[in-house]
Amino acid sequence: MSIKSFIPAKFNLPALWFTDLTLPLLNKLVHNIDSIEISENDIKTLKSLQKERLVYISNHPTTKEPGVAFHVANIMGSRFHYMAAREVFEWGYGFVGDFIQSIGAYSVLAGAPDRESLKASRSILANNAGKLALFPEGEPTSGMNDTLLPFQPGVAQLGIWGLEDALRNDPNATIWVLPTFIKYRMTSSIQTMQRDIDQSLTRMEEKLGISKTGKDIVHRFLSVGKRMMEREEKEYGVPVEESKADDFDYRLGRMRHAMLDNIARKANIPKWDGDANAIEKLRKILSVLEMVSVGMPDPNGELPSLEMARWARNAATKAYDFISIQTSYIKELPSPERLYEFLYRYENEILGETKSRPHKAVVRLGKPFKINDYLGSYKEDKKKTVDNITERLRDELQSMLVDEKSKSNPLFPSQYIF
């Protein structure tokens, strides 16, 4: 990888101060986040880690988590570094890249041996009081706050490598890991949300020729989703097996793979695994498209053209919506948050646009632990140790997820029929 391909972080004090002052306004304007809540005990934990080397780990269901992490760093009285996809630095004719670079972001190129990014990560953690925010779920984000995607083991590996580097200069060096879970909760009144969702669904039902009469809220969502899926089945020529006609999840699964395989075929995605799961397929497509978007060298002519990559990007966005739709998700708990997560996808697909409704971010901290505790076992079995750290992180976040989920309630009464 050439130096030009890597974008380093460059802390810029005026940009940092500007972001400190305007973060609440930026979060409101960009994401419609009303507030970020952290308990007093968790604030004490954050401040106790101010002078420590730290790997901040968070769930990553949306694009909002880096902004929340910036707020967490402010509460701690410190600064975080952040990994960001290389293509993000090209957004807004480079303006977005210049801004996030100035507040601690550096680039990483998925699907490629990004040695410069790895070197930067290790250097950050090796530095005294260095802090790195990482999101082990990676890309794409699921859009579902009550689920976790599989964690990528590279996060644990980075922590160990950073510690090894730090110990070369400081035999007493330690690196802490802080598991964090962010739960987004809607802030409008129950009546306002009920009315908003009803009105939006009604618009889509009228457009699709569906009646809402005699249905509860889950039935309405599934009816719209089924009609949306039927349109795609016709477009992609996916036949409907009579025995599976009522199996919504089965048909969704077939559509996901039909859409992703179609992208891979048309864009000639190299080393395509047709048997991979949908998330792995999408990650593969997005990593190839990112290489094209940043102009990576292609001596073997394996990458699609820029024009084809743009088409594939739009097609992948639609496929992503079908990947993230899981009927059990709203059948199990039709909470305001879950209903809106579905509604945003439906609005994008059927109405062509959507907007985030008012909500807040509740930040939960797990128990911090030291990477040092794993150094002995790492020397004996590297892979097993990395897997154990990854599993510990996921279990910690899953525990907080389950606890937060238990605090959610259905938006509509179970007996409510439209």
Secondary structure, 3 states (H helix, E strand, C coil): CCHHHCCCCCCCHHHHHHHHHHHHHHHHHHHCEEEEEECHHHHHHHHHCCCCEEEEEECCCCCCHHHHHHHHHHHHCCCCEEEEEHHHHHHHHHHHHHHHHHCCEEEECCCCCCHHHHHHHHHHHHCCCCEEEECCCCCCCCCCCCCCCCCCCHHHHHHHHHHHHHHHHCCCCCEEEEEEEEEEEECCCHHHHHHHHHHHHHHHHHHHCCCCCCCCHHHHHHHHHHHHHHHHHHHHCCCCCHHHCCCHHHHHHHHHHHHHHHHHHHHCCCCCCCCCCHHHHHHHHHHHHHHHHCCCCCCCCCCCCHHHHHHHHHHHHHHHHHHHCCHHHHHHCCCHHHHHHHHHHHHHHHHCCCCCCCEEEEEEECCCEEHHHHHHHHHHCHHHHHHHHHHHHHHHHHHHHHHHHCCCCCCCCCCCCC
